[in-house]
Amino acid sequence: MSDPKSDCQALIGSVLPFAEQMLTTHGAFIPFGGAMRADGQIVSIAGYDENEHPQSTNVIALMKDGFVEGARRGEYKATALVYDVRVELPSTEEKSDAIAVSLNHRDNYSVVVLFPYKIDGGELILGAVFAQEGEADIFPAQ
């Protein structure tokens, strides 16, 4: 039997390597995600708005809509939306780029895990990971 936090940690393990690879190779990435089906299988999710260079906000909105629809149909028990952000580091209040992983689980669990990073000489260097409360905007409140 799994629990929401374990399911979401499995999702992070599934999506984070692709974000790291894209940053190392290209210095950026378009928002993307993953979902855990009701049977525990993890699938990759992407959003496409027919633009060659899509706006991140448009891709995020498309993906959230897809996650909400999948959740409504009972297809997903957890979702992960991955995007690039600028954050204030809790330890120093300095600004940093970060990989944000917005996680939502059908069992009333929602968190955004932030992986601060810098790219130095083509090498991706991750900082201290921190989390904040999520928006709980995918699964209907129970």
JOHUBEL-V551424 format. One record per residue. N is the residue number from 1. RES is the residue in one letter. PHI is phi in whole degrees, -180 to 180 (999 if undefined). OMEGA is omega in radians with two decimals (NA if undefined). Layout:
BEGIN
n=N res=RES phi=PHI omega=OMEGA
n=N res=RES phi=PHI omega=OMEGA
END
This chain:
BEGIN
n=1 res=M phi=999 omega=-3.13
n=2 res=S phi=-98 omega=3.07
n=3 res=D phi=-122 omega=-3.06
n=4 res=P phi=-55 omega=-3.11
n=5 res=K phi=-65 omega=3.12
n=6 res=S phi=-64 omega=3.09
n=7 res=D phi=-60 omega=-3.12
n=8 res=C phi=-69 omega=3.07
n=9 res=Q phi=-65 omega=3.08
n=10 res=A phi=-64 omega=3.10
n=11 res=L phi=-64 omega=3.10
n=12 res=I phi=-58 omega=3.13
n=13 res=G phi=-61 omega=3.13
n=14 res=S phi=-82 omega=-3.02
n=15 res=V phi=-94 omega=-3.04
n=16 res=L phi=-60 omega=-3.12
n=17 res=P phi=-58 omega=3.13
n=18 res=F phi=-68 omega=3.09
n=19 res=A phi=-61 omega=3.13
n=20 res=E phi=-62 omega=3.14
n=21 res=Q phi=-64 omega=-3.14
n=22 res=M phi=-65 omega=3.11
n=23 res=L phi=-66 omega=-3.14
n=24 res=T phi=-65 omega=-3.07
n=25 res=T phi=-82 omega=-2.99
n=26 res=H phi=-117 omega=-3.12
n=27 res=G phi=78 omega=-3.12
n=28 res=A phi=-165 omega=3.01
n=29 res=F phi=-155 omega=3.05
n=30 res=I phi=-84 omega=3.12
n=31 res=P phi=-51 omega=3.13
n=32 res=F phi=-151 omega=-3.12
n=33 res=G phi=-163 omega=3.09
n=34 res=G phi=-150 omega=3.10
n=35 res=A phi=-141 omega=3.04
n=36 res=M phi=-103 omega=3.11
n=37 res=R phi=-70 omega=-3.11
n=38 res=A phi=-57 omega=-3.14
n=39 res=D phi=-87 omega=3.12
n=40 res=G phi=95 omega=3.12
n=41 res=Q phi=-70 omega=3.12
n=42 res=I phi=-99 omega=3.13
n=43 res=V phi=-124 omega=3.08
n=44 res=S phi=-84 omega=-3.10
n=45 res=I phi=-132 omega=3.06
n=46 res=A phi=-136 omega=3.07
n=47 res=G phi=-119 omega=-3.12
n=48 res=Y phi=-138 omega=-3.12
n=49 res=D phi=-113 omega=3.08
n=50 res=E phi=71 omega=3.06
n=51 res=N phi=-102 omega=3.13
n=52 res=E phi=-65 omega=3.12
n=53 res=H phi=-124 omega=-3.04
n=54 res=P phi=-70 omega=3.03
n=55 res=Q phi=-75 omega=-3.13
n=56 res=S phi=-56 omega=-3.11
n=57 res=T phi=-62 omega=3.11
n=58 res=N phi=-67 omega=-3.14
n=59 res=V phi=-65 omega=3.12
n=60 res=I phi=-60 omega=-3.14
n=61 res=A phi=-62 omega=3.10
n=62 res=L phi=-60 omega=-3.10
n=63 res=M phi=-67 omega=3.11
n=64 res=K phi=-61 omega=3.11
n=65 res=D phi=-59 omega=3.11
n=66 res=G phi=-65 omega=3.10
n=67 res=F phi=-64 omega=-3.13
n=68 res=V phi=-61 omega=3.14
n=69 res=E phi=-64 omega=3.10
n=70 res=G phi=-63 omega=3.11
n=71 res=A phi=-66 omega=-3.14
n=72 res=R phi=-60 omega=3.14
n=73 res=R phi=-81 omega=3.13
n=74 res=G phi=79 omega=-3.13
n=75 res=E phi=-74 omega=-3.03
n=76 res=Y phi=-115 omega=2.96
n=77 res=K phi=-110 omega=3.08
n=78 res=A phi=-155 omega=3.11
n=79 res=T phi=-134 omega=3.08
n=80 res=A phi=-135 omega=3.08
n=81 res=L phi=-111 omega=-3.04
n=82 res=V phi=-114 omega=-3.14
n=83 res=Y phi=-151 omega=-3.10
n=84 res=D phi=-97 omega=-3.12
n=85 res=V phi=-140 omega=2.92
n=86 res=R phi=-106 omega=-3.11
n=87 res=V phi=-132 omega=2.99
n=88 res=E phi=-95 omega=-3.12
n=89 res=L phi=-71 omega=-3.09
n=90 res=P phi=-64 omega=-3.06
n=91 res=S phi=-78 omega=-3.02
n=92 res=T phi=-124 omega=-3.05
n=93 res=E phi=65 omega=3.04
n=94 res=E phi=-76 omega=3.07
n=95 res=K phi=-84 omega=3.14
n=96 res=S phi=-148 omega=2.92
n=97 res=D phi=-70 omega=3.11
n=98 res=A phi=-153 omega=2.94
n=99 res=I phi=-86 omega=3.09
n=100 res=A phi=-102 omega=3.06
n=101 res=V phi=-121 omega=-3.14
n=102 res=S phi=-89 omega=-3.06
n=103 res=L phi=-109 omega=3.07
n=104 res=N phi=-136 omega=-3.14
n=105 res=H phi=-129 omega=-3.10
n=106 res=R phi=-63 omega=-3.14
n=107 res=D phi=-93 omega=3.04
n=108 res=N phi=56 omega=3.09
n=109 res=Y phi=-126 omega=-3.14
n=110 res=S phi=-148 omega=-3.11
n=111 res=V phi=-150 omega=3.00
n=112 res=V phi=-114 omega=3.12
n=113 res=V phi=-99 omega=-3.06
n=114 res=L phi=-115 omega=-3.14
n=115 res=F phi=-114 omega=3.11
n=116 res=P phi=-59 omega=3.14
n=117 res=Y phi=-151 omega=2.91
n=118 res=K phi=-141 omega=3.09
n=119 res=I phi=-111 omega=-3.09
n=120 res=D phi=-125 omega=3.14
n=121 res=G phi=61 omega=-3.13
n=122 res=G phi=82 omega=3.14
n=123 res=E phi=-102 omega=3.10
n=124 res=L phi=-85 omega=3.13
n=125 res=I phi=-119 omega=3.14
n=126 res=L phi=-89 omega=3.09
n=127 res=G phi=-97 omega=-3.12
n=128 res=A phi=-70 omega=-3.12
n=129 res=V phi=-75 omega=3.03
n=130 res=F phi=-144 omega=-3.08
n=131 res=A phi=-133 omega=3.04
n=132 res=Q phi=-142 omega=-3.12
n=133 res=E phi=-60 omega=3.11
n=134 res=G phi=-86 omega=-3.09
n=135 res=E phi=-86 omega=-3.12
n=136 res=A phi=50 omega=-3.02
n=137 res=D phi=-111 omega=-3.11
n=138 res=I phi=-105 omega=-3.08
n=139 res=F phi=-98 omega=3.12
n=140 res=P phi=-63 omega=3.12
n=141 res=A phi=-62 omega=-3.13
n=142 res=Q phi=-105 omega=NA
END
